[in-house]
Amino acid sequence: MPGGGGPGPSGAVPGSASGTAPGAARVRWLPIVVFYVLACALAWLVISPLWISGKGLQNPLMGVLSPLMMYTPAVAALFVVMVVQRVRGRAVLASLGMWPIRPLKRTLLLALAALVGTALLPIVVTFIAAGLGLVRLDLVNFSGFAQVLQSQMPAGQTYPLSVRTTVIVQLVMLLPASATNAMFTVGEEIGWRGFLMSSLRPLGTWPALVISGAMWGLWHAPLILLGYDFGRRDALGVLLMIVSCVILGTLFGWLRIRSGNIWPSVFGHAALNGTAGFLGLVVAAGESPSVLATSPLGWIGWTLVALVVVVLALAGQFRGKDQWAVNVAKAPAVGPSPFQP
């Protein structure tokens, strides 16, 4: 990063010495523990009104508090980097994976591929589930979606637009709306792929991917235990989320490795959130599909993402000199690493 404003090397990986590649230094656990405890505590604090009110996910504040919770990992990461590790200036951005963005072309292509590819996941899952007889679709009258629209209208009134027109508008806006979700998912990616995965990288690529993914999944507990995503309010729901986050986190982690920054994973994460409700547009009226089958966080989604990860692994995409290592190797040695407790 040109003109680094901090006391240490730009582009360095937290926990590594100046100018060394990931894996060459030991993990510094104090910043990791402080980060994770703070991120989880803030998540519970933000979601606590839903628990206290007794209304859970039906609380009107759900639409505000859920996006707000997504910023808690970024807040925790910033606190650790700036207070515990005492990083200053532009080096803060480097330590969180937000900078440098080089090569720019690779980052842009990976971000576009992540946006489009991840947006397709819920769509492909929906049609595979339908093909397996796990859910019935209505691609002509969109009867399930029509019921939802009508249920939102006052008694005696009908929805002003035709259902087909509304569905077309929704589909056209799918990618643009998904991209705007990046303003929220950046809060998570700064914490999980920017700080945590970077800090765990000295353990090795695969341990860093799996551990950071599991910690990401467990962080969702305040919402999962209210029935979010899987409709379960028990430890099994949390476990299902952990599995989902390990698998998806491996893919998002690969984007982090290949680009050297968090931005492709930010847009991949945003696309997943933005298109997760695709089934609701095309499901037939009266259907109650199993979330574990038809959700992108269900077993069909796990299988598809896992297959992509396997292909990437067989192609050697998780080993060798990645862009992350290149960025670190090019960082100027200007004194002791700032990424120390």
C-alpha positions as CSV (number, residue, x, y, z in Angstrom):
1,M,0.0,0.0,0.0
2,P,1.6,3.3,-1.1
3,G,2.2,5.8,1.6
4,G,1.5,3.5,4.6
5,G,0.5,5.7,7.5
6,G,1.1,3.2,10.3
7,P,4.1,2.1,12.3
8,G,4.3,-1.3,10.5
9,P,4.2,-2.9,7.0
10,S,1.2,-2.4,4.8
11,G,-0.4,-5.6,3.5
12,A,0.9,-7.7,6.4
13,V,-1.0,-10.6,7.8
14,P,-1.9,-10.2,11.4
15,G,0.2,-12.4,13.5
16,S,3.1,-12.5,11.0
17,A,6.4,-10.8,11.1
18,S,7.1,-8.0,8.7
19,G,7.5,-9.3,5.2
20,T,6.9,-13.0,6.0
21,A,4.3,-15.2,4.2
22,P,1.3,-16.6,6.0
23,G,2.3,-19.6,8.2
24,A,5.8,-18.3,9.0
25,A,4.9,-16.9,12.4
26,R,3.0,-18.1,15.4
27,V,-0.6,-17.3,16.2
28,R,-1.1,-14.5,18.7
29,W,-4.1,-15.7,20.7
30,L,-4.7,-12.7,22.9
31,P,-6.1,-10.5,20.1
32,I,-8.1,-13.4,18.8
33,V,-9.7,-14.1,22.2
34,V,-10.5,-10.4,22.8
35,F,-11.9,-10.1,19.3
36,Y,-14.2,-13.1,19.5
37,V,-15.5,-12.4,23.1
38,L,-16.2,-8.8,22.1
39,A,-17.9,-9.7,18.8
40,C,-20.2,-12.3,20.5
41,A,-21.0,-10.1,23.4
42,L,-21.9,-7.2,21.1
43,A,-24.1,-9.5,19.0
44,W,-26.0,-10.7,22.1
45,L,-26.3,-7.1,23.3
46,V,-27.7,-5.9,19.9
47,I,-30.2,-8.8,19.7
48,S,-31.2,-8.7,23.4
49,P,-34.4,-6.5,22.8
50,L,-35.8,-9.4,20.7
51,W,-35.3,-11.8,23.7
52,I,-36.4,-9.3,26.4
53,S,-39.7,-8.4,24.6
54,G,-40.7,-12.1,24.3
55,K,-41.7,-11.5,20.7
56,G,-38.5,-12.9,19.2
57,L,-38.3,-12.6,15.4
58,Q,-41.7,-11.0,15.4
59,N,-40.5,-7.9,17.1
60,P,-40.8,-4.9,14.8
61,L,-37.1,-4.1,15.6
62,M,-35.9,-7.3,13.9
63,G,-35.4,-5.5,10.6
64,V,-33.1,-2.9,12.3
65,L,-31.3,-5.1,14.8
66,S,-30.4,-7.9,12.5
67,P,-28.4,-5.7,10.1
68,L,-26.9,-3.9,13.0
69,M,-25.6,-7.1,14.4
70,M,-23.7,-7.6,11.2
71,Y,-21.4,-4.7,12.1
72,T,-20.4,-6.2,15.5
73,P,-17.4,-8.2,14.1
74,A,-16.0,-5.1,12.4
75,V,-16.4,-3.1,15.7
76,A,-14.6,-5.9,17.6
77,A,-11.8,-6.1,15.0
78,L,-11.2,-2.4,14.9
79,F,-11.0,-2.3,18.7
80,V,-8.4,-5.1,18.8
81,V,-6.3,-3.7,15.9
82,M,-6.3,-0.2,17.2
83,V,-6.3,-0.7,21.0
84,V,-4.8,-4.1,21.6
85,Q,-2.3,-4.2,18.7
86,R,-1.9,-0.4,18.5
87,V,-2.0,-0.2,14.7
88,R,-2.3,3.3,13.4
89,G,-3.1,5.1,10.1
90,R,-3.5,3.2,6.8
91,A,-2.0,0.1,8.3
92,V,-5.4,-0.4,10.0
93,L,-7.0,-1.1,6.6
94,A,-4.2,-3.5,5.7
95,S,-4.6,-5.4,8.9
96,L,-8.3,-5.9,8.2
97,G,-7.8,-7.0,4.6
98,M,-9.4,-3.9,3.2
99,W,-6.2,-2.8,1.5
100,P,-4.2,-3.1,-0.7
101,I,-6.4,-3.9,-3.7
102,R,-3.9,-5.4,-6.1
103,P,-4.0,-6.5,-8.7
104,L,-7.2,-4.5,-9.2
105,K,-8.3,-6.5,-12.2
106,R,-8.2,-9.8,-10.3
107,T,-10.2,-8.3,-7.4
108,L,-12.8,-6.9,-9.7
109,L,-13.2,-10.2,-11.6
110,L,-13.4,-12.2,-8.4
111,A,-15.9,-9.8,-6.9
112,L,-18.1,-10.1,-10.1
113,A,-17.7,-13.9,-10.1
114,A,-18.6,-14.1,-6.4
115,L,-21.6,-11.8,-6.9
116,V,-23.1,-13.7,-9.8
117,G,-22.0,-17.2,-8.7
118,T,-23.3,-16.9,-5.2
119,A,-26.5,-15.3,-6.4
120,L,-27.1,-18.4,-8.5
121,L,-26.8,-20.8,-5.5
122,P,-30.3,-20.3,-4.0
123,I,-31.8,-20.5,-7.5
124,V,-30.0,-23.8,-8.4
125,V,-30.9,-25.2,-5.0
126,T,-34.6,-24.4,-5.6
127,F,-34.7,-26.2,-8.9
128,I,-32.7,-29.2,-7.7
129,A,-35.1,-29.5,-4.7
130,A,-38.0,-29.3,-7.1
131,G,-36.5,-31.9,-9.4
132,L,-36.1,-34.3,-6.4
133,G,-39.7,-33.8,-5.5
134,L,-38.9,-31.9,-2.3
135,V,-41.0,-28.9,-3.2
136,R,-43.6,-28.0,-5.8
137,L,-43.1,-24.8,-7.8
138,D,-45.6,-22.6,-9.7
139,L,-43.8,-20.9,-12.5
140,V,-47.0,-19.8,-14.3
141,N,-49.2,-18.2,-11.7
142,F,-46.7,-17.8,-8.8
143,S,-49.5,-18.8,-6.5
144,G,-47.4,-18.9,-3.3
145,F,-46.0,-15.5,-3.8
146,A,-49.5,-14.2,-4.8
147,Q,-50.8,-15.3,-1.4
148,V,-48.0,-13.5,0.4
149,L,-48.7,-10.3,-1.5
150,Q,-52.4,-10.5,-0.8
151,S,-51.9,-11.2,2.8
152,Q,-50.1,-7.9,3.1
153,M,-53.0,-5.9,1.8
154,P,-55.9,-4.4,3.9
155,A,-59.1,-6.4,3.9
156,G,-61.1,-6.0,0.7
157,Q,-58.2,-4.6,-1.3
158,T,-56.1,-6.4,-4.0
159,Y,-52.5,-5.9,-4.8
160,P,-52.2,-3.1,-7.4
161,L,-49.8,-4.9,-9.8
162,S,-50.0,-8.3,-11.4
163,V,-48.1,-11.0,-9.7
164,R,-46.1,-11.7,-12.9
165,T,-45.1,-8.1,-13.2
166,T,-44.0,-8.1,-9.5
167,V,-42.0,-11.3,-10.0
168,I,-40.2,-9.9,-13.1
169,V,-39.3,-6.7,-11.2
170,Q,-38.0,-8.8,-8.3
171,L,-35.9,-10.9,-10.7
172,V,-34.5,-7.9,-12.6
173,M,-33.5,-6.3,-9.3
174,L,-32.0,-9.4,-7.9
175,L,-28.3,-8.6,-8.6
176,P,-28.5,-4.9,-8.0
177,A,-30.3,-5.5,-4.7
178,S,-27.8,-8.2,-3.8
179,A,-24.9,-5.8,-4.4
180,T,-26.3,-3.2,-2.1
181,N,-26.2,-5.8,0.7
182,A,-22.5,-5.3,0.7
183,M,-23.0,-2.3,2.9
184,F,-24.0,-4.8,5.6
185,T,-21.9,-7.8,4.8
186,V,-18.7,-5.7,4.9
187,G,-19.2,-5.6,8.7
188,E,-19.0,-9.4,9.0
189,E,-16.2,-9.9,6.4
190,I,-13.9,-7.3,8.1
191,G,-14.2,-9.5,11.2
192,W,-14.2,-13.0,9.9
193,R,-12.1,-13.0,6.7
194,G,-10.3,-9.7,7.3
195,F,-9.1,-10.1,10.9
196,L,-9.9,-13.6,12.3
197,M,-8.9,-15.7,9.3
198,S,-5.8,-13.6,8.9
199,S,-4.8,-14.0,12.5
200,L,-5.3,-17.8,12.3
201,R,-3.4,-18.2,9.0
202,P,-0.1,-19.2,10.7
203,L,-1.8,-22.4,11.7
204,G,-2.1,-23.3,8.0
205,T,-4.7,-22.5,5.4
206,W,-7.1,-25.3,6.1
207,P,-7.1,-24.9,9.9
208,A,-7.6,-21.2,9.5
209,L,-10.5,-21.7,7.1
210,V,-12.3,-24.3,9.3
211,I,-11.8,-22.6,12.6
212,S,-12.8,-19.2,11.4
213,G,-15.8,-20.7,9.7
214,A,-16.9,-22.5,12.9
215,M,-16.4,-19.3,15.0
216,W,-18.5,-17.4,12.4
217,G,-21.3,-19.9,12.7
218,L,-21.4,-19.9,16.5
219,W,-21.5,-16.1,16.5
220,H,-25.0,-16.3,14.9
221,A,-26.4,-18.0,18.0
222,P,-28.4,-15.0,19.3
223,L,-30.6,-15.2,16.2
224,I,-30.5,-18.9,15.5
225,L,-31.8,-19.7,19.0
226,L,-34.8,-17.5,18.2
227,G,-35.6,-19.8,15.2
228,Y,-33.8,-17.8,12.5
229,D,-32.8,-19.6,9.3
230,F,-33.6,-23.1,10.4
231,G,-36.7,-22.7,12.5
232,R,-35.1,-24.4,15.5
233,R,-34.5,-22.9,18.9
234,D,-31.9,-25.4,20.1
235,A,-28.3,-26.5,19.9
236,L,-29.0,-28.4,16.7
237,G,-30.0,-25.2,14.9
238,V,-26.7,-23.6,16.0
239,L,-24.8,-26.7,14.9
240,L,-26.5,-26.5,11.4
241,M,-25.4,-22.9,11.2
242,I,-21.8,-23.8,12.1
243,V,-21.7,-26.4,9.3
244,S,-23.1,-23.9,6.9
245,C,-20.6,-21.3,7.8
246,V,-17.6,-23.7,7.7
247,I,-18.6,-24.7,4.1
248,L,-19.4,-21.2,2.9
249,G,-16.5,-19.7,4.9
250,T,-14.1,-22.0,3.0
251,L,-15.4,-20.6,-0.3
252,F,-15.3,-17.0,1.0
253,G,-11.8,-17.7,2.5
254,W,-10.6,-18.8,-0.9
255,L,-11.8,-15.5,-2.4
256,R,-9.8,-13.8,0.4
257,I,-6.7,-15.8,-0.4
258,R,-6.8,-15.4,-4.2
259,S,-7.6,-11.6,-4.2
260,G,-5.5,-10.6,-1.2
261,N,-8.3,-8.6,0.3
262,I,-11.9,-9.0,1.6
263,W,-13.9,-7.4,-1.2
264,P,-14.8,-10.4,-3.3
265,S,-16.0,-12.2,-0.2
266,V,-18.0,-9.1,0.8
267,F,-19.9,-9.3,-2.5
268,G,-20.3,-13.1,-2.4
269,H,-21.7,-12.9,1.1
270,A,-24.0,-10.0,0.0
271,A,-25.3,-12.0,-3.0
272,L,-26.1,-15.0,-0.8
273,N,-28.1,-12.8,1.6
274,G,-29.8,-11.0,-1.3
275,T,-31.1,-14.1,-3.2
276,A,-31.8,-16.4,-0.3
277,G,-35.5,-15.8,-0.6
278,F,-35.8,-16.8,-4.3
279,L,-37.9,-19.8,-3.4
280,G,-40.6,-17.5,-2.1
281,L,-41.1,-16.1,-5.6
282,V,-41.8,-19.4,-7.3
283,V,-43.1,-21.8,-4.7
284,A,-46.7,-23.1,-5.2
285,A,-49.4,-22.2,-2.8
286,G,-49.9,-24.5,0.2
287,E,-46.3,-25.8,0.1
288,S,-44.3,-26.0,3.4
289,P,-40.9,-27.1,2.2
290,S,-38.2,-28.3,4.5
291,V,-35.6,-25.6,5.2
292,L,-32.9,-28.3,5.5
293,A,-33.5,-29.2,1.8
294,T,-34.6,-26.0,0.0
295,S,-32.6,-23.3,1.8
296,P,-29.1,-22.4,0.4
297,L,-28.0,-23.2,4.0
298,G,-29.4,-26.7,3.7
299,W,-27.9,-30.0,2.6
300,I,-28.3,-29.3,-1.1
301,G,-26.6,-26.0,-0.8
302,W,-23.8,-27.6,1.3
303,T,-23.3,-30.2,-1.4
304,L,-23.0,-27.7,-4.2
305,V,-20.6,-25.4,-2.4
306,A,-18.6,-28.4,-1.2
307,L,-18.2,-29.6,-4.8
308,V,-16.9,-26.2,-5.8
309,V,-14.4,-26.2,-2.9
310,V,-13.3,-29.7,-3.9
311,V,-12.7,-28.7,-7.5
312,L,-10.7,-25.6,-6.3
313,A,-8.7,-27.8,-4.0
314,L,-7.9,-30.3,-6.7
315,A,-6.9,-27.5,-8.9
316,G,-4.3,-26.4,-6.3
317,Q,-6.1,-23.1,-5.5
318,F,-5.6,-23.5,-1.8
319,R,-1.8,-24.0,-1.9
320,G,1.1,-22.3,-3.5
321,K,2.0,-18.6,-3.7
322,D,-1.4,-16.9,-3.4
323,Q,-2.1,-13.1,-3.8
324,W,-2.2,-12.8,0.0
325,A,1.4,-14.0,0.3
326,V,2.4,-11.8,-2.6
327,N,1.0,-8.7,-1.0
328,V,2.8,-9.6,2.3
329,A,6.1,-10.3,0.5
330,K,5.9,-6.9,-1.2
331,A,5.3,-5.0,2.0
332,P,8.2,-2.8,3.1
333,A,10.0,-3.8,6.2
334,V,9.8,-0.7,8.3
335,G,10.3,-2.0,11.8
336,P,8.7,-4.5,14.2
337,S,5.3,-5.9,13.2
338,P,2.4,-3.9,14.6
339,F,0.3,-7.1,14.7
340,Q,1.4,-8.1,18.2
341,P,-0.4,-7.9,21.5
